[in-house]
């Protein structure tokens, strides 16, 4: 099957060839309708909205005092960010303003590594920190609503089901737990024993999870029976980032071994190994509709690459320029990202992405 260039890559190539107009200090620089942008967290706490084609800054969000660990985006209006200083900010993407969320009384801030947000009716966020505590935040009042009663080891990953108010959590006690978002009670335990769970993505309607470990292995788990169904092997070091498109049976993982891998999760096989980073991957963000991914590494470099099954090269397409970055990233596109797990949109998603993937 002949590979065809995605719309996003054509846009980015056009921007790179035509150049980019920088405004003066008295002007406000805005992203036009054709721009591919990224929201990027820095190691000094700053967050930038940058043009992917040039690396130029479009907007600056300044509030955190330590490196930005994670971002949860509601494009094109708002984003919630968390950082190693334990602070949580709610930002307005349109005017650049931000509000620091008020922490619980007498609560000792420490590094937050996990963040999930419900952007619709509840407008709640949950964070997990290195001390093993979960905090639920109210984005309307901009205050901490409650600290969950449970305490676990260092919290590496959270995947939430806001409909049933539960979350699957990977933490430093060498376990994975299904916990209540209401009070933190343990609904089900998944003993891991020998390895740390570092990343989790869940398809809640199918009760399946893709779990990454610090030994470089990924496993597909059936949540009802609390057992691993299959393993995806290939990475040589800790899994640090993960994105899954359940309908297309594809996943992309990033690792400390400096590579990203594209997987067929139905067959538990690696389709491609993507190279280009000189240090371990810190984070990645994928636009499955447009067929591109953006990855960041511990040396601060970001790489943009294509996620089709068959490509001309397994190296990144281009480096994204600018200052050193080390934190969370979010790839923004001109259209709102669809819910990958929605049953109603499955046929539409498959039609939109048929040219980007060689479907089995």
C-alpha positions as semicolon CSV with decimal commas, in nm:
position;residue;x (nm);y (nm);z (nm)
1;X;0,000;0,000;0,000
2;X;0,144;0,335;-0,107
3;X;0,203;0,573;0,181
4;X;0,053;0,918;0,144
5;X;0,171;1,230;0,326
6;X;-0,062;1,344;0,600
7;X;-0,233;1,681;0,597
8;X;-0,038;1,792;0,904
9;X;0,299;1,719;0,746
10;X;0,206;1,913;0,432
11;X;0,102;2,207;0,649
12;X;0,425;2,200;0,846
13;X;0,639;2,170;0,533
14;X;0,461;2,469;0,381
15;X;0,515;2,676;0,693
16;X;0,884;2,586;0,700
17;X;0,935;2,685;0,334
18;X;0,734;3,006;0,351
19;X;0,891;3,126;0,672
20;X;0,722;3,278;0,974
21;X;0,629;3,636;1,053
22;X;0,749;3,750;1,395
23;X;0,565;4,046;1,541
24;X;0,729;4,331;1,725
25;X;0,720;4,353;2,104
26;X;0,418;4,583;2,078
27;X;0,216;4,331;1,881
28;X;0,042;4,011;1,989
29;X;0,150;3,710;1,790
30;X;-0,134;3,473;1,713
31;X;-0,143;3,128;1,558
32;X;-0,331;3,138;1,229
33;X;-0,569;2,867;1,115
34;X;-0,303;2,674;0,924
35;X;-0,040;2,657;1,197
36;X;0,060;2,341;1,379
37;X;0,151;2,439;1,733
38;X;0,277;2,277;2,050
39;X;0,236;2,364;2,414
40;X;0,570;2,298;2,581
41;X;0,674;2,290;2,945
42;X;1,027;2,405;3,032
43;X;1,266;2,291;3,300
44;X;1,247;2,636;3,464
45;X;0,866;2,630;3,499
46;X;0,774;2,834;3,193
47;X;0,522;2,708;2,938
48;X;0,538;2,820;2,578
49;X;0,299;2,798;2,289
50;X;0,535;2,747;1,994
51;X;0,508;2,715;1,619
52;X;0,613;2,358;1,538
53;X;0,759;2,452;1,199
54;X;0,998;2,716;1,333
55;X;1,011;2,676;1,712
56;X;0,916;3,042;1,753
57;X;0,723;3,146;2,061
58;X;0,360;3,244;2,009
59;X;0,266;3,289;2,373
60;X;0,427;3,255;2,717
61;X;0,269;3,121;3,037
62;X;0,478;3,197;3,345
63;X;0,389;3,072;3,693
64;X;0,561;2,748;3,797
65;X;0,901;2,767;3,966
66;X;1,027;2,420;3,872
67;X;1,009;2,196;3,567
68;X;0,666;2,131;3,420
69;X;0,587;1,761;3,448
70;X;0,248;1,729;3,279
71;X;-0,018;1,915;3,083
72;X;-0,384;1,828;3,029
73;X;-0,526;2,024;2,738
74;X;-0,877;2,139;2,645
75;X;-0,804;2,282;2,302
76;X;-0,842;2,562;2,204
77;X;-0,943;2,735;2,527
78;X;-0,762;2,609;2,836
79;X;-0,501;2,383;2,989
80;X;-0,409;2,260;3,337
81;X;-0,041;2,219;3,420
82;X;0,147;2,061;3,711
83;X;0,511;2,088;3,809
84;X;0,790;1,950;4,024
85;X;0,731;2,229;4,278
86;X;0,388;2,079;4,352
87;X;0,191;2,368;4,205
88;X;-0,110;2,335;3,974
89;X;-0,216;2,612;3,734
90;X;-0,528;2,661;3,521
91;X;-0,444;2,863;3,208
92;X;-0,654;3,053;2,955
93;X;-0,496;2,980;2,616
94;X;-0,667;3,275;2,449
95;X;-0,537;3,559;2,666
96;X;-0,246;3,387;2,845
97;X;-0,381;3,444;3,195
98;X;-0,347;3,179;3,463
99;X;-0,467;3,098;3,814
100;X;-0,274;2,893;4,069
101;X;-0,506;2,643;4,234
102;X;-0,522;2,675;4,613
103;X;-0,378;2,362;4,780
104;X;-0,532;2,187;5,081
105;X;-0,465;2,346;5,417
106;X;-0,139;2,231;5,579
107;X;-0,059;2,023;5,272
108;X;0,311;1,986;5,192
109;X;0,374;2,039;4,821
110;X;0,602;1,797;4,640
111;X;0,662;1,685;4,283
112;X;0,349;1,596;4,084
113;X;0,404;1,339;3,807
114;X;0,044;1,254;3,713
115;X;-0,249;1,472;3,613
116;X;-0,591;1,398;3,463
117;X;-0,878;1,643;3,400
118;X;-1,252;1,607;3,340
119;X;-1,335;1,902;3,114
120;X;-1,709;1,855;3,067
121;X;-1,969;1,856;3,344
122;X;-1,764;1,794;3,659
123;X;-1,467;2,015;3,568
124;X;-1,243;1,836;3,813
125;X;-0,874;1,748;3,804
126;X;-0,678;1,492;3,998
127;X;-0,305;1,488;4,068
128;X;-0,075;1,227;4,220
129;X;0,252;1,326;4,387
130;X;0,578;1,170;4,498
131;X;0,455;1,138;4,858
132;X;0,177;0,906;4,741
133;X;-0,117;1,145;4,788
134;X;-0,402;1,219;4,547
135;X;-0,566;1,561;4,539
136;X;-0,895;1,637;4,362
137;X;-0,915;1,996;4,234
138;X;-1,220;2,203;4,142
139;X;-1,154;2,406;3,824
140;X;-1,453;2,631;3,887
141;X;-1,351;2,747;4,235
142;X;-0,977;2,692;4,168
143;X;-0,936;2,518;4,502
144;X;-0,850;2,171;4,625
145;X;-1,177;1,988;4,682
146;X;-1,041;1,695;4,879
147;X;-0,738;1,478;4,950
148;X;-0,821;1,112;4,898
149;X;-0,791;0,905;5,211
150;X;-0,564;0,642;5,058
151;X;-0,187;0,671;5,049
152;X;0,033;0,467;4,818
153;X;0,393;0,480;4,701
154;X;0,527;0,742;4,460
155;X;0,254;0,793;4,198
156;X;0,379;0,747;3,842
157;X;0,063;0,719;3,636
158;X;-0,313;0,776;3,659
159;X;-0,585;0,685;3,410
160;X;-0,935;0,802;3,507
161;X;-1,290;0,690;3,438
162;X;-1,487;0,998;3,540
163;X;-1,820;0,841;3,448
164;X;-1,786;0,573;3,716
165;X;-1,554;0,784;3,935
166;X;-1,262;0,540;3,942
167;X;-0,898;0,539;3,834
168;X;-0,627;0,289;3,755
169;X;-0,302;0,386;3,925
170;X;0,061;0,278;3,895
171;X;0,272;0,359;4,199
172;X;0,595;0,289;4,383
173;X;0,462;0,004;4,597
174;X;0,520;-0,226;4,296
175;X;0,146;-0,253;4,249
176;X;-0,133;-0,131;4,024
177;X;-0,464;-0,044;4,190
178;X;-0,816;0,043;4,084
179;X;-0,920;0,319;4,325
180;X;-1,235;0,521;4,387
181;X;-1,219;0,886;4,282
182;X;-1,472;0,965;4,554
183;X;-1,282;0,854;4,862
184;X;-0,970;0,667;4,747
185;X;-1,092;0,325;4,854
186;X;-0,931;0,028;4,679
187;X;-1,176;-0,136;4,438
188;X;-0,934;-0,397;4,303
189;X;-0,565;-0,477;4,341
190;X;-0,334;-0,589;4,061
191;X;-0,014;-0,725;4,219
192;X;0,294;-0,659;4,004
193;X;0,566;-0,746;4,261
194;X;0,891;-0,723;4,065
195;X;0,857;-0,409;3,848
196;X;0,725;-0,055;3,866
197;X;0,425;0,053;3,660
198;X;0,535;0,376;3,493
199;X;0,260;0,445;3,233
200;X;-0,104;0,335;3,191
201;X;-0,368;0,382;2,923
202;X;-0,714;0,224;2,960
203;X;-1,000;0,145;2,725
204;X;-1,274;0,158;2,988
205;X;-1,561;0,028;2,768
206;X;-1,358;-0,285;2,695
207;X;-1,201;-0,305;3,043
208;X;-0,852;-0,340;2,895
209;X;-0,533;-0,158;2,988
210;X;-0,195;-0,117;2,822
211;X;0,066;-0,092;3,095
212;X;0,434;0,004;3,070
213;X;0,703;-0,098;3,320
214;X;1,049;0,012;3,428
215;X;1,202;-0,299;3,266
216;X;1,097;-0,180;2,917
217;X;0,808;-0,427;2,873
218;X;0,449;-0,334;2,789
219;X;0,160;-0,562;2,884
220;X;-0,206;-0,576;2,793
221;X;-0,420;-0,642;3,100
222;X;-0,780;-0,757;3,129
223;X;-0,911;-0,559;3,424
224;X;-1,190;-0,795;3,538
225;X;-0,961;-1,098;3,580
226;X;-0,661;-0,895;3,702
227;X;-0,420;-1,074;3,472
228;X;-0,182;-0,993;3,189
229;X;-0,306;-1,117;2,851
230;X;0,003;-1,052;2,638
231;X;0,340;-0,874;2,639
232;X;0,496;-0,629;2,394
233;X;0,875;-0,658;2,410
234;X;1,146;-0,456;2,241
235;X;1,240;-0,157;2,456
236;X;1,562;-0,195;2,655
237;X;1,483;0,052;2,934
238;X;1,199;0,217;3,130
239;X;0,879;0,305;2,944
240;X;0,831;0,677;2,998
241;X;0,544;0,771;2,765
242;X;0,248;0,602;2,599
243;X;-0,038;0,685;2,364
244;X;-0,302;0,437;2,242
245;X;-0,559;0,444;1,961
246;X;-0,776;0,150;2,062
247;X;-0,999;0,151;1,753
248;X;-0,702;0,118;1,518
249;X;-0,528;-0,123;1,754
250;X;-0,218;0,094;1,756
251;X;0,001;0,225;2,036
252;X;0,314;0,438;2,054
253;X;0,558;0,410;2,342
254;X;0,861;0,615;2,439
255;X;1,149;0,486;2,647
256;X;1,469;0,576;2,826
257;X;1,644;0,368;2,556
258;X;1,620;0,679;2,327
259;X;1,359;0,527;2,096
260;X;0,987;0,532;2,030
261;X;0,801;0,228;1,899
262;X;0,480;0,190;1,703
263;X;0,288;-0,126;1,800
264;X;0,009;-0,340;1,665
265;X;-0,154;-0,421;2,000
266;X;-0,385;-0,682;1,851
267;X;-0,085;-0,890;1,740
268;X;0,149;-0,774;2,019
269;X;0,414;-0,689;1,760
270;X;0,635;-0,388;1,692
271;X;0,569;-0,226;1,354
272;X;0,837;0,043;1,363
273;X;1,124;0,169;1,576
274;X;1,163;0,548;1,556
275;X;1,510;0,689;1,620
276;X;1,653;1,039;1,638
277;X;1,689;1,133;2,005
278;X;2,030;1,130;2,171
279;X;1,891;1,080;2,523
280;X;1,594;0,900;2,674
281;X;1,244;1,012;2,584
282;X;1,066;1,217;2,849
283;X;0,725;1,259;2,691
284;X;0,530;1,232;2,369
285;X;0,202;1,359;2,231
286;X;0,024;1,202;1,934
287;X;-0,237;1,334;1,693
288;X;-0,380;1,010;1,556
289;X;-0,619;1,192;1,322
290;X;-0,346;1,384;1,140
291;X;-0,077;1,117;1,165
292;X;0,202;1,298;1,352
293;X;0,367;1,277;1,693
294;X;0,586;1,510;1,894
295;X;0,839;1,371;2,140
296;X;1,067;1,534;2,396
297;X;1,386;1,396;2,550
298;X;1,578;1,460;2,870
299;X;1,830;1,679;2,687
300;X;1,542;1,915;2,601
301;X;1,527;1,833;2,230
302;X;1,191;1,782;2,063
303;X;1,134;1,578;1,750
304;X;0,839;1,568;1,513
305;X;0,770;1,243;1,329
306;X;0,519;1,052;1,122
307;X;0,316;0,763;1,267
308;X;0,213;0,570;0,956
309;X;0,288;0,197;0,953
310;X;0,513;0,237;0,647
311;X;0,736;0,541;0,599
312;X;1,045;0,631;0,398
313;X;1,261;0,657;0,709
314;X;1,240;0,549;1,072
315;X;1,412;0,870;1,183
316;X;1,231;1,179;1,305
317;X;1,124;1,423;1,034
318;X;1,268;1,731;1,200
319;X;1,387;1,878;1,525
320;X;1,169;2,152;1,672
321;X;1,393;2,447;1,749
322;X;1,396;2,691;2,039
323;X;1,521;2,696;2,397
324;X;1,587;2,387;2,605
325;X;1,275;2,214;2,728
326;X;1,238;1,920;2,963
327;X;0,876;1,892;3,073
328;X;0,531;1,803;2,951
329;X;0,426;1,865;2,592
330;X;0,097;1,886;2,401
331;X;0,065;1,889;2,023
332;X;-0,206;2,127;1,908
333;X;-0,382;2,108;1,574
334;X;-0,630;2,324;1,390
335;X;-0,921;2,093;1,465
336;X;-1,039;1,964;1,799
337;X;-0,911;1,614;1,879
338;X;-1,179;1,346;1,887
339;X;-1,237;1,097;2,167
340;X;-1,039;0,793;2,053
341;X;-1,249;0,557;2,264
342;X;-1,592;0,671;2,145
343;X;-1,794;0,386;1,994
344;X;-2,008;0,630;1,792
345;X;-1,709;0,786;1,617
346;X;-1,522;0,464;1,538
347;X;-1,621;0,446;1,171
348;X;-1,546;0,816;1,115
349;X;-1,202;0,790;1,278
350;X;-1,116;0,484;1,071
351;X;-1,217;0,661;0,750
352;X;-1,015;0,973;0,836
353;X;-0,701;0,774;0,914
354;X;-0,716;0,500;0,651
355;X;-0,445;0,669;0,442
356;X;-0,216;0,710;0,742
357;X;-0,215;0,343;0,839
358;X;-0,183;0,012;0,666
359;X;-0,477;-0,158;0,834
360;X;-0,451;-0,531;0,888
